[in-house]
Amino acid sequence: MAHVILGADAIHAPLTGIGRYAYELATLLPQCDGVESLRFYSLGQWIGAEAVRQRAQTVSHQELNKPTLRRTLAANKLAVRAYSVLMPIWSRWRMQQEKAALFHSPNYFLPPFPGASVATIHDLSHIVCPQFHPAARVELLHRDLPKSIARADFLITDAESVRREVIEQFHWPEDRIRAVPLGVDGSFHPRTAVETASVLHKHGLTHGGYSLYVGTIEPRKNLARLITAYGQLPNALRMRVPLVIAGSRGWQADEIHELMKSAADAGWLKYLDFVAQEELPLLYAGARLFCFPSLYEGFGLPPLEAMASGVPVLTSATSSLPEVVGDVGMKVQPEDTAEIAECLQRGLEDEAWIEQAKFRGVQRAADFTWQRCADQTSEIYRQVQALR
């Protein structure tokens, strides 16, 4: 039985990606057989379970865009460098009495720790496609991720594709790294037009009458090609089934926003910006097709959430995405705009494929649960403790 310390830096609303993963572990690990106790450590401080829950509460659009010290410092290279030098010194002092515990960082970086330690590496996009990240983040990962990996007894990835990348890039032993798939929240499930009506009406949408993308507006998501490809569809089709994009503005997004504005002015694209967490399941469930031709993903929760919602998925045939959608999703080469356009048209018009994809997507998504993710993670804790 492990006395676990879980890093909680990533847990803050809105819960997407790594934050969702960390919060689900924080919630479910206490019920796992291999976990005797669970404590939380964040930014050099111990925090309680109630503080973790409060961090995960839904935020408004205004709160999301409000400047914070954390966001300001994260974009400053000098601040990031100072943090990466000083925080390990502080953590080494704070953790010196914790040799009997196991520390798990769900967000790449491991502090110096006297006991067993595990880190989750979600992707290696800073190596595979560094041009898609802010420079301060790339520099931080190149400098500090090798140190974290050297401290670890065991590594976790979300997908087998990333597991192989880590083994190759860091010459990591194959028996000390495991892929543990993420899960999908139960709020994502098929819904009727009556059930989605309140949210869709608010955004001027009709059930089954739009394609959907959900995620940050940034180059790695390949939105410029998606919008260009959508513009190549027959005009009647894209006017009848517009492309809806939901997500906060990210980095290097000027070109994407210009394309979105042009398409919106033409009447076949609607940009919703940030959508509250409680609205997302209904927005997913009302879509005719979910579009996610990302250039690189460490896992890809949005396609999984779409499948769970009974919505057909078009995604990329690269990185981890085929592991998520299997043979259920329609897969494209993400750099081939013509292929994306061709598959978009089929995904919107091929009724036989649509009905099959709806049914089989729900079945496939049922295999991905957060409880299974937590159970497999606790098994790794037992394995690590047995090795020491």
KERO-880018 format. One record per residue (C-alpha): residue in three letters; residue number from 1; x, z, y. Coordinates in pm, whole numbers, plus 32768, in hexadecimal, padded with zeros to 4 digits. Each point is the difference from the previous one (the first is absolute). Layout:
KERO-880018
+------+-----+------+------+------+
! code ! pos !   xx !   zz !   yy !
+------+-----+------+------+------+
!  ala ! NUM !    X !    Z !    Y !
...
+------+-----+------+------+------+
***
This chain:
KERO-880018
+------+-----+------+------+------+
! code ! pos !   xx !   zz !   yy !
+------+-----+------+------+------+
!  met !   1 ! 8000 ! 8000 ! 8000 !
!  ala !   2 ! 808F ! 7F94 ! 814F !
!  his !   3 ! 8002 ! 80B5 ! 814C !
!  val !   4 ! 7FDD ! 7ECA ! 80DA !
!  ile !   5 ! 8051 ! 7FCD ! 816F !
!  leu !   6 ! 7F5C ! 7EC2 ! 8083 !
!  gly !   7 ! 8079 ! 7F55 ! 813D !
!  ala !   8 ! 7ED7 ! 7FDB ! 80EA !
!  asp !   9 ! 8097 ! 7F3D ! 8124 !
!  ala !  10 ! 7F2E ! 7ECB ! 7FB4 !
!  ile !  11 ! 7EB2 ! 80B4 ! 7FF7 !
!  his !  12 ! 7F50 ! 7FB4 ! 8146 !
!  ala !  13 ! 7EC2 ! 7F41 ! 804C !
!  pro !  14 ! 7FA9 ! 7EEB ! 7FDA !
!  leu !  15 ! 8066 ! 8019 ! 7E93 !
!  thr !  16 ! 8089 ! 7EAD ! 7F9B !
!  gly !  17 ! 810E ! 7FA6 ! 7F07 !
!  ile !  18 ! 8105 ! 8112 ! 7FDF !
!  gly !  19 ! 7F2B ! 80FF ! 80B8 !
!  arg !  20 ! 7EE1 ! 7FC9 ! 7F0C !
!  tyr !  21 ! 80EE ! 801D ! 7ED8 !
!  ala !  22 ! 8097 ! 8146 ! 807E !
!  tyr !  23 ! 7EAB ! 8096 ! 804D !
!  glu !  24 ! 7F71 ! 7FA9 ! 7EAB !
!  leu !  25 ! 812A ! 80A7 ! 7F58 !
!  ala !  26 ! 7FD6 ! 812F ! 80E2 !
!  thr !  27 ! 7E93 ! 8019 ! 7F98 !
!  leu !  28 ! 801C ! 7FB6 ! 7E8B !
!  leu !  29 ! 8150 ! 808B ! 7F8C !
!  pro !  30 ! 7F86 ! 816B ! 7FFD !
!  gln !  31 ! 7F0E ! 7F9F ! 7EE7 !
!  cys !  32 ! 810D ! 7F57 ! 7F2D !
!  asp !  33 ! 807E ! 80B0 ! 7EC8 !
!  gly !  34 ! 8170 ! 7FF1 ! 805C !
!  val !  35 ! 7FDC ! 8097 ! 815E !
!  glu !  36 ! 8004 ! 817C ! 801B !
!  ser !  37 ! 800A ! 800F ! 817C !
!  leu !  38 ! 8007 ! 7F0D ! 8124 !
!  arg !  39 ! 8089 ! 8035 ! 8160 !
!  phe !  40 ! 8025 ! 7F11 ! 8123 !
!  tyr !  41 ! 812D ! 7FB6 ! 80DC !
!  ser !  42 ! 7FEB ! 7F24 ! 8134 !
!  leu !  43 ! 80FC ! 7FB1 ! 8111 !
!  gly !  44 ! 80D2 ! 812F ! 7FAE !
!  gln !  45 ! 7EDD ! 80F7 ! 7FEB !
!  trp !  46 ! 7F28 ! 809B ! 7EF0 !
!  ile !  47 ! 7E90 ! 7FAE ! 8030 !
!  gly !  48 ! 7ECA ! 8077 ! 7F4A !
!  ala !  49 ! 7EF8 ! 7F42 ! 7F3D !
!  glu !  50 ! 7F05 ! 8025 ! 811C !
!  ala !  51 ! 80F4 ! 7F5D ! 80F4 !
!  val !  52 ! 8025 ! 7EDF ! 7F0B !
!  arg !  53 ! 7E86 ! 7FD3 ! 7FF3 !
!  gln !  54 ! 7FE6 ! 8008 ! 817A !
!  arg !  55 ! 810E ! 7EF7 ! 8023 !
!  ala !  56 ! 7F38 ! 7F18 ! 7F1F !
!  gln !  57 ! 7EBF ! 8015 ! 80CA !
!  thr !  58 ! 7F7E ! 7EBE ! 8098 !
!  val !  59 ! 807A ! 7FA4 ! 815B !
!  ser !  60 ! 7F53 ! 7F30 ! 8107 !
!  his !  61 ! 8087 ! 7EB8 ! 8086 !
!  gln !  62 ! 805B ! 80B0 ! 8145 !
!  glu !  63 ! 80C4 ! 810E ! 7F47 !
!  leu !  64 ! 80B0 ! 7EFB ! 7F2C !
!  asn !  65 ! 8080 ! 7F44 ! 8131 !
!  lys !  66 ! 8056 ! 8137 ! 80C9 !
!  pro !  67 ! 817A ! 8019 ! 803A !
!  thr !  68 ! 809E ! 811D ! 7F3C !
!  leu !  69 ! 815D ! 8095 ! 7FFD !
!  arg !  70 ! 801D ! 7FA2 ! 7E90 !
!  arg !  71 ! 7FBA ! 7E8D ! 8040 !
!  thr !  72 ! 80DF ! 7FF7 ! 8133 !
!  leu !  73 ! 8128 ! 8098 ! 7F48 !
!  ala !  74 ! 7FCB ! 7F23 ! 7ECD !
!  ala !  75 ! 8036 ! 7EC9 ! 80D5 !
!  asn !  76 ! 813D ! 8089 ! 80A2 !
!  lys !  77 ! 8143 ! 7FB5 ! 7F45 !
!  leu !  78 ! 80BE ! 8124 ! 8098 !
!  ala !  79 ! 7EE8 ! 80F5 ! 7FAC !
!  val !  80 ! 7FED ! 7F7C ! 7E9B !
!  arg !  81 ! 817A ! 8022 ! 7FD7 !
!  ala !  82 ! 7FFD ! 8164 ! 8086 !
!  tyr !  83 ! 7EE1 ! 805A ! 7F18 !
!  ser !  84 ! 80B1 ! 7F73 ! 7ECE !
!  val !  85 ! 8138 ! 80CC ! 804F !
!  leu !  86 ! 7F5E ! 814B ! 805E !
!  met !  87 ! 7ED7 ! 8015 ! 7F0F !
!  pro !  88 ! 80D3 ! 8007 ! 7EBF !
!  ile !  89 ! 80CE ! 811F ! 808F !
!  trp !  90 ! 7EC3 ! 80C0 ! 8054 !
!  ser !  91 ! 7F5C ! 7FB3 ! 7EB1 !
!  arg !  92 ! 8133 ! 806B ! 7F3B !
!  trp !  93 ! 7FE7 ! 8155 ! 80A8 !
!  arg !  94 ! 7E84 ! 801A ! 7FD2 !
!  met !  95 ! 8013 ! 7F9E ! 7E90 !
!  gln !  96 ! 812C ! 80CD ! 7F8F !
!  gln !  97 ! 7F27 ! 80FA ! 7F40 !
!  glu !  98 ! 7F30 ! 7EF5 ! 7F4A !
!  lys !  99 ! 80E1 ! 7FAC ! 7EDA !
!  ala ! 100 ! 7EEC ! 804D ! 7F03 !
!  ala ! 101 ! 7F0B ! 7F0D ! 80A3 !
!  leu ! 102 ! 7FDD ! 7E84 ! 7FEF !
!  phe ! 103 ! 7FF0 ! 7F3A ! 8145 !
!  his ! 104 ! 7F3E ! 7EB8 ! 8008 !
!  ser ! 105 ! 8016 ! 7F1C ! 812D !
!  pro ! 106 ! 7EDE ! 7F08 ! 7FF5 !
!  asn ! 107 ! 8098 ! 7F3F ! 8123 !
!  tyr ! 108 ! 815F ! 7F85 ! 7FA9 !
!  phe ! 109 ! 80DA ! 810F ! 809D !
!  leu ! 110 ! 8081 ! 8133 ! 7F45 !
!  pro ! 111 ! 8096 ! 8122 ! 80BF !
!  pro ! 112 ! 8127 ! 80BD ! 7F67 !
!  phe ! 113 ! 7F64 ! 80DA ! 7EF3 !
!  pro ! 114 ! 809D ! 80F6 ! 7F0B !
!  gly ! 115 ! 7F08 ! 7FC3 ! 7EE5 !
!  ala ! 116 ! 7F6D ! 7ED0 ! 7F52 !
!  ser ! 117 ! 7F8E ! 7EE7 ! 80E3 !
!  val ! 118 ! 7F28 ! 7EC7 ! 7FE7 !
!  ala ! 119 ! 7FCB ! 7EEE ! 8101 !
!  thr ! 120 ! 7EFB ! 7EEB ! 800E !
!  ile ! 121 ! 8089 ! 7EB1 ! 807A !
!  his ! 122 ! 7ED3 ! 7F30 ! 8062 !
!  asp ! 123 ! 80B5 ! 7EBC ! 804A !
!  leu ! 124 ! 814C ! 7F6C ! 806A !
!  ser ! 125 ! 7F75 ! 7F24 ! 8114 !
!  his ! 126 ! 8117 ! 8070 ! 80EC !
!  ile ! 127 ! 80EC ! 7F49 ! 7F11 !
!  val ! 128 ! 7F20 ! 7EE5 ! 7F87 !
!  cys ! 129 ! 7F6A ! 7FA7 ! 8155 !
!  pro ! 130 ! 80A1 ! 80D3 ! 8115 !
!  gln ! 131 ! 7F8B ! 7F0E ! 810D !
!  phe ! 132 ! 7E9E ! 8089 ! 7FD9 !
!  his ! 133 ! 8056 ! 8165 ! 8069 !
!  pro ! 134 ! 805A ! 80B3 ! 8143 !
!  ala ! 135 ! 817C ! 8010 ! 8021 !
!  ala ! 136 ! 8006 ! 817E ! 800B !
!  arg ! 137 ! 7F4E ! 8017 ! 7EB0 !
!  val ! 138 ! 80E7 ! 7F04 ! 7F59 !
!  glu ! 139 ! 8131 ! 80B8 ! 8080 !
!  leu ! 140 ! 7F77 ! 814F ! 7F87 !
!  leu ! 141 ! 7FB5 ! 7F7E ! 7EA3 !
!  his ! 142 ! 8150 ! 7F55 ! 7FD9 !
!  arg ! 143 ! 80B3 ! 813A ! 806E !
!  asp ! 144 ! 7F36 ! 8114 ! 7F59 !
!  leu ! 145 ! 7F51 ! 7F6F ! 7ECF !
!  pro ! 146 ! 8145 ! 7FE5 ! 7F33 !
!  lys ! 147 ! 8042 ! 8171 ! 804E !
!  ser ! 148 ! 7EA5 ! 805F ! 7F89 !
!  ile ! 149 ! 8023 ! 7F37 ! 7EC1 !
!  ala ! 150 ! 8151 ! 80A4 ! 7FBA !
!  arg ! 151 ! 7F57 ! 8158 ! 801C !
!  ala ! 152 ! 7EE4 ! 7FA9 ! 7F12 !
!  asp ! 153 ! 7FE3 ! 805E ! 7E93 !
!  phe ! 154 ! 7EE7 ! 7F05 ! 7FCE !
!  leu ! 155 ! 7F5A ! 7EE7 ! 80C3 !
!  ile ! 156 ! 7E98 ! 7F86 ! 8005 !
!  thr ! 157 ! 7F7F ! 7EAD ! 8075 !
!  asp ! 158 ! 7E9B ! 7F84 ! 8022 !
!  ala ! 159 ! 8040 ! 7EBE ! 7F41 !
!  glu ! 160 ! 80E5 ! 7F72 ! 7EF6 !
!  ser ! 161 ! 807B ! 7EF1 ! 80ED !
!  val ! 162 ! 8089 ! 8108 ! 80F0 !
!  arg ! 163 ! 808D ! 80C6 ! 7EDB !
!  arg ! 164 ! 80D1 ! 7ED0 ! 7F9F !
!  glu ! 165 ! 806E ! 7FCE ! 816B !
!  val ! 166 ! 8079 ! 8169 ! 801A !
!  ile ! 167 ! 80BD ! 7FE9 ! 7EB6 !
!  glu ! 168 ! 80AA ! 7EC0 ! 8074 !
!  gln ! 169 ! 804A ! 8064 ! 8168 !
!  phe ! 170 ! 807B ! 8162 ! 7FBA !
!  his ! 171 ! 8080 ! 7FDB ! 7E99 !
!  trp ! 172 ! 7F0F ! 8115 ! 7FA1 !
!  pro ! 173 ! 7FDB ! 806B ! 7E8F !
!  glu ! 174 ! 7EC9 ! 7F66 ! 7F67 !
!  asp ! 175 ! 7F9F ! 8141 ! 7F4E !
!  arg ! 176 ! 7FF1 ! 80C3 ! 8147 !
!  ile ! 177 ! 7F00 ! 7F2D ! 80BA !
!  arg ! 178 ! 7E93 ! 7FBF ! 7FAD !
!  ala ! 179 ! 7EEA ! 7F30 ! 8097 !
!  val ! 180 ! 7EC4 ! 80CE ! 803E !
!  pro ! 181 ! 7EE0 ! 7F2B ! 8085 !
!  leu ! 182 ! 7F2E ! 8081 ! 8120 !
!  gly ! 183 ! 7E8C ! 8042 ! 7FED !
!  val ! 184 ! 7EC4 ! 7FA0 ! 80B6 !
!  asp ! 185 ! 7F10 ! 80F2 ! 80A4 !
!  gly ! 186 ! 7EA2 ! 8020 ! 7F70 !
!  ser ! 187 ! 7F65 ! 7FA2 ! 814F !
!  phe ! 188 ! 805C ! 7E96 ! 7FB4 !
!  his ! 189 ! 7EF1 ! 7F71 ! 7F20 !
!  pro ! 190 ! 7F01 ! 7EE3 ! 8008 !
!  arg ! 191 ! 7EE4 ! 802D ! 80F8 !
!  thr ! 192 ! 7EBF ! 7F48 ! 8053 !
!  ala ! 193 ! 7FB3 ! 7F58 ! 814B !
!  val ! 194 ! 7F1D ! 8124 ! 8054 !
!  glu ! 195 ! 811D ! 80F7 ! 7FCC !
!  thr ! 196 ! 80F6 ! 7F3E ! 80DA !
!  ala ! 197 ! 7F06 ! 7FA8 ! 8110 !
!  ser ! 198 ! 804E ! 8119 ! 80F5 !
!  val ! 199 ! 8175 ! 7FB9 ! 8018 !
!  leu ! 200 ! 7FE3 ! 7E85 ! 7FEF !
!  his ! 201 ! 7EF5 ! 7FF8 ! 8110 !
!  lys ! 202 ! 80E5 ! 80CC ! 80E1 !
!  his ! 203 ! 810B ! 7EF3 ! 7FE0 !
!  gly ! 204 ! 7F16 ! 7ED5 ! 800E !
!  leu ! 205 ! 8032 ! 7FA2 ! 7E92 !
!  thr ! 206 ! 7F1D ! 7FA4 ! 7EDE !
!  his ! 207 ! 8029 ! 8069 ! 7E94 !
!  gly ! 208 ! 80BA ! 7EF3 ! 7F3D !
!  gly ! 209 ! 8032 ! 7F39 ! 8140 !
!  tyr ! 210 ! 8171 ! 8033 ! 8052 !
!  ser ! 211 ! 815F ! 8002 ! 7F71 !
!  leu ! 212 ! 80CB ! 813A ! 803D !
!  tyr ! 213 ! 8165 ! 8074 ! 8038 !
!  val ! 214 ! 8050 ! 8173 ! 8029 !
!  gly ! 215 ! 8157 ! 807B ! 8067 !
!  thr ! 216 ! 80F9 ! 8021 ! 811A !
!  ile ! 217 ! 802E ! 7ECF ! 80DF !
!  glu ! 218 ! 816D ! 7FAC ! 7FB7 !
!  pro ! 219 ! 80C8 ! 7ED0 ! 7F87 !
!  arg ! 220 ! 803A ! 807B ! 7E9A !
!  lys ! 221 ! 7E8B ! 7FE7 ! 7FBE !
!  asn ! 222 ! 8013 ! 7E86 ! 8035 !
!  leu ! 223 ! 7ED7 ! 7FF8 ! 80EB !
!  ala ! 224 ! 807F ! 7ED6 ! 80C7 !
!  arg ! 225 ! 7FEE ! 7F24 ! 7EC8 !
!  leu ! 226 ! 7EB3 ! 8096 ! 7F96 !
!  ile ! 227 ! 7F63 ! 7FB1 ! 8152 !
!  thr ! 228 ! 809B ! 7EA3 ! 8005 !
!  ala ! 229 ! 7F7F ! 7FBD ! 7EA0 !
!  tyr ! 230 ! 7EA5 ! 807D ! 805A !
!  gly ! 231 ! 8001 ! 7F10 ! 8124 !
!  gln ! 232 ! 802F ! 7EE2 ! 7F06 !
!  leu ! 233 ! 7EB9 ! 804B ! 7F4E !
!  pro ! 234 ! 7ED3 ! 7F22 ! 8048 !
!  asn ! 235 ! 7F71 ! 806B ! 814E !
!  ala ! 236 ! 7EA8 ! 8046 ! 7F73 !
!  leu ! 237 ! 8091 ! 80E9 ! 7EF7 !
!  arg ! 238 ! 80D7 ! 80CF ! 80EC !
!  met ! 239 ! 7EE7 ! 801C ! 80FC !
!  arg ! 240 ! 7F11 ! 8072 ! 7EEE !
!  val ! 241 ! 80FE ! 80F0 ! 7F64 !
!  pro ! 242 ! 80EC ! 8074 ! 8115 !
!  leu ! 243 ! 8147 ! 80B4 ! 7FC3 !
!  val ! 244 ! 7FF2 ! 8172 ! 805C !
!  ile ! 245 ! 8146 ! 80B9 ! 8042 !
!  ala ! 246 ! 8002 ! 817B ! 800B !
!  gly ! 247 ! 813A ! 80C3 ! 8054 !
!  ser ! 248 ! 80CE ! 809B ! 8112 !
!  arg ! 249 ! 8102 ! 7F3C ! 80C1 !
!  gly ! 250 ! 8159 ! 801E ! 7F65 !
!  trp ! 251 ! 8150 ! 7F74 ! 8067 !
!  gln ! 252 ! 806B ! 7E99 ! 804E !
!  ala ! 253 ! 7E8E ! 7FA9 ! 8011 !
!  asp ! 254 ! 7FE4 ! 7F2E ! 813D !
!  glu ! 255 ! 7FEE ! 7EAF ! 7F4C !
!  ile ! 256 ! 7EFC ! 8085 ! 7F0D !
!  his ! 257 ! 7F24 ! 8085 ! 8118 !
!  glu ! 258 ! 8016 ! 7EB2 ! 80B7 !
!  leu ! 259 ! 7F8A ! 7F4E ! 7EC4 !
!  met ! 260 ! 7EE9 ! 80FD ! 7FD4 !
!  lys ! 261 ! 7F8A ! 7FD3 ! 8166 !
!  ser ! 262 ! 7FFA ! 7E87 ! 7FE0 !
!  ala ! 263 ! 7F3A ! 8012 ! 7EBC !
!  ala ! 264 ! 7F15 ! 8106 ! 8091 !
!  asp ! 265 ! 7FC1 ! 7F22 ! 812E !
!  ala ! 266 ! 7FAC ! 7EE7 ! 7F0D !
!  gly ! 267 ! 7F00 ! 80E2 ! 7F59 !
!  trp ! 268 ! 8089 ! 8024 ! 7E9F !
!  leu ! 269 ! 80D0 ! 8141 ! 8016 !
!  lys ! 270 ! 7FA4 ! 8163 ! 805D !
!  tyr ! 271 ! 8108 ! 810A ! 8041 !
!  leu ! 272 ! 7F7D ! 8162 ! 7FCF !
!  asp ! 273 ! 8145 ! 80B7 ! 804F !
!  phe ! 274 ! 8008 ! 8160 ! 7F6A !
!  val ! 275 ! 7EDA ! 8051 ! 7F1B !
!  ala ! 276 ! 7FB3 ! 816D ! 7FAE !
!  gln ! 277 ! 8045 ! 806B ! 7E9C !
!  glu ! 278 ! 7E95 ! 8053 ! 7FB9 !
!  glu ! 279 ! 7F96 ! 7E9D ! 805E !
!  leu ! 280 ! 8103 ! 7F47 ! 7F33 !
!  pro ! 281 ! 7F56 ! 8015 ! 7EA8 !
!  leu ! 282 ! 7EC6 ! 7F60 ! 8090 !
!  leu ! 283 ! 80C7 ! 7EF7 ! 80B9 !
!  tyr ! 284 ! 80B3 ! 7FA7 ! 7EBA !
!  ala ! 285 ! 7EC3 ! 7FFB ! 7F32 !
!  gly ! 286 ! 7F53 ! 7F0E ! 80ED !
!  ala ! 287 ! 810E ! 7EF4 ! 7FF0 !
!  arg ! 288 ! 7FE2 ! 7EBA ! 7F42 !
!  leu ! 289 ! 8179 ! 7FE3 ! 7FCE !
!  phe ! 290 ! 8127 ! 80E6 ! 8041 !
!  cys ! 291 ! 8139 ! 7F50 ! 8081 !
!  phe ! 292 ! 8157 ! 809F ! 7FDB !
!  pro ! 293 ! 8115 ! 7EF8 ! 7FDF !
!  ser ! 294 ! 8114 ! 80F7 ! 8060 !
!  leu ! 295 ! 816B ! 7F93 ! 7FEE !
!  tyr ! 296 ! 8073 ! 8145 ! 7F5E !
!  glu ! 297 ! 7F58 ! 8140 ! 7F88 !
!  gly ! 298 ! 8077 ! 8134 ! 7F48 !
!  phe ! 299 ! 7EA4 ! 801D ! 7F67 !
!  gly ! 300 ! 7EDD ! 7F86 ! 80D4 !
!  leu ! 301 ! 7EDF ! 80F6 ! 8014 !
!  pro ! 302 ! 7F11 ! 7F1B ! 80C4 !
!  pro ! 303 ! 7FD5 ! 7F00 ! 7EE5 !
!  leu ! 304 ! 7FBE ! 811F ! 7F0F !
!  glu ! 305 ! 7EFE ! 8095 ! 80EC !
!  ala ! 306 ! 7F5B ! 7EAA ! 801F !
!  met ! 307 ! 7FEA ! 7FD3 ! 7E85 !
!  ala ! 308 ! 7F6B ! 815B ! 7FDD !
!  ser ! 309 ! 7EFE ! 7F98 ! 8107 !
!  gly ! 310 ! 7F96 ! 7ED5 ! 7F2F !
!  val ! 311 ! 80A0 ! 7F03 ! 80EB !
!  pro ! 312 ! 80CC ! 7ED3 ! 7F84 !
!  val ! 313 ! 816C ! 8007 ! 806C !
!  leu ! 314 ! 80F1 ! 7EF5 ! 8075 !
!  thr ! 315 ! 8164 ! 8082 ! 800C !
!  ser ! 316 ! 816C ! 7FA0 ! 7FC9 !
!  ala ! 317 ! 80AC ! 7FA5 ! 7EBB !
!  thr ! 318 ! 8135 ! 80BF ! 8070 !
!  ser ! 319 ! 8091 ! 8162 ! 800B !
!  ser ! 320 ! 7F1C ! 810C ! 7F6C !
!  leu ! 321 ! 7EB1 ! 7F5D ! 8047 !
!  pro ! 322 ! 7FD3 ! 7F55 ! 7EAB !
!  glu ! 323 ! 8026 ! 8159 ! 7F60 !
!  val ! 324 ! 7ED5 ! 8078 ! 80C9 !
!  val ! 325 ! 7F0F ! 7EDC ! 7FDA !
!  gly ! 326 ! 806F ! 7F84 ! 7EA9 !
!  asp ! 327 ! 7F49 ! 7EC5 ! 7F9A !
!  val ! 328 ! 7ECD ! 8065 ! 80CA !
!  gly ! 329 ! 8076 ! 7FA7 ! 815D !
!  met ! 330 ! 8047 ! 7EA0 ! 807C !
!  lys ! 331 ! 8177 ! 7FF0 ! 8041 !
!  val ! 332 ! 80B3 ! 7F18 ! 80F5 !
!  gln ! 333 ! 8162 ! 7FBD ! 806F !
!  pro ! 334 ! 7FF7 ! 80B7 ! 814E !
!  glu ! 335 ! 80DF ! 7F09 ! 80B9 !
!  asp ! 336 ! 7F2A ! 7ED3 ! 7FA0 !
!  thr ! 337 ! 7EF4 ! 7FE2 ! 810D !
!  ala ! 338 ! 7F5B ! 7ED5 ! 7F59 !
!  glu ! 339 ! 7FDB ! 80BE ! 7EB7 !
!  ile ! 340 ! 7F6F ! 812C ! 80B7 !
!  ala ! 341 ! 7EFE ! 7F1D ! 80A7 !
!  glu ! 342 ! 7FA6 ! 7F58 ! 7EB5 !
!  cys ! 343 ! 7FD1 ! 814E ! 7F50 !
!  leu ! 344 ! 7F3C ! 8092 ! 8125 !
!  gln ! 345 ! 7F05 ! 7EE5 ! 7FDF !
!  arg ! 346 ! 7FE1 ! 8032 ! 7E8A !
!  gly ! 347 ! 7FE4 ! 817A ! 802F !
!  leu ! 348 ! 7EDF ! 7FCE ! 80EF !
!  glu ! 349 ! 7F46 ! 7EE6 ! 7F4E !
!  asp ! 350 ! 803D ! 8020 ! 7E87 !
!  glu ! 351 ! 7ED3 ! 80D3 ! 7FA0 !
!  ala ! 352 ! 8063 ! 801F ! 7E91 !
!  trp ! 353 ! 8159 ! 8085 ! 805A !
!  ile ! 354 ! 7F6E ! 80E8 ! 8108 !
!  glu ! 355 ! 7F0E ! 80A5 ! 7F0D !
!  gln ! 356 ! 8109 ! 8026 ! 7EF3 !
!  ala ! 357 ! 80FD ! 808E ! 80F9 !
!  lys ! 358 ! 7F06 ! 8100 ! 807E !
!  phe ! 359 ! 7FB6 ! 8084 ! 7EA5 !
!  arg ! 360 ! 8163 ! 7FF9 ! 7F78 !
!  gly ! 361 ! 8093 ! 8091 ! 813F !
!  val ! 362 ! 7F2F ! 813C ! 7FE0 !
!  gln ! 363 ! 806E ! 8020 ! 7E96 !
!  arg ! 364 ! 816F ! 7FD8 ! 8055 !
!  ala ! 365 ! 7FF4 ! 80F1 ! 8126 !
!  ala ! 366 ! 7F73 ! 810C ! 7F1C !
!  asp ! 367 ! 8156 ! 8014 ! 7F56 !
!  phe ! 368 ! 80A2 ! 8076 ! 8145 !
!  thr ! 369 ! 7FA4 ! 8169 ! 8050 !
!  trp ! 370 ! 80AA ! 8104 ! 80D9 !
!  gln ! 371 ! 7FD6 ! 80FF ! 7EE9 !
!  arg ! 372 ! 80C8 ! 7F21 ! 7F16 !
!  cys ! 373 ! 8108 ! 7FD7 ! 810F !
!  ala ! 374 ! 8018 ! 817B ! 802A !
!  asp ! 375 ! 8007 ! 803D ! 7E87 !
!  gln ! 376 ! 811C ! 7F07 ! 7FCC !
!  thr ! 377 ! 80BC ! 809A ! 8124 !
!  ser ! 378 ! 7FE3 ! 815D ! 7F6B !
!  glu ! 379 ! 8082 ! 7F74 ! 7EB5 !
!  ile ! 380 ! 8135 ! 7F8D ! 80BC !
!  tyr ! 381 ! 802E ! 8160 ! 808A !
!  arg ! 382 ! 8006 ! 8088 ! 7E9C !
!  gln ! 383 ! 80F7 ! 7EF4 ! 7F97 !
!  val ! 384 ! 80E7 ! 804E ! 8124 !
!  gln ! 385 ! 7FFD ! 8174 ! 7FBD !
!  ala ! 386 ! 804D ! 7FC2 ! 7E90 !
!  leu ! 387 ! 8134 ! 7F37 ! 8066 !
!  arg ! 388 ! 8091 ! 8118 ! 80D5 !
+------+-----+------+------+------+
***
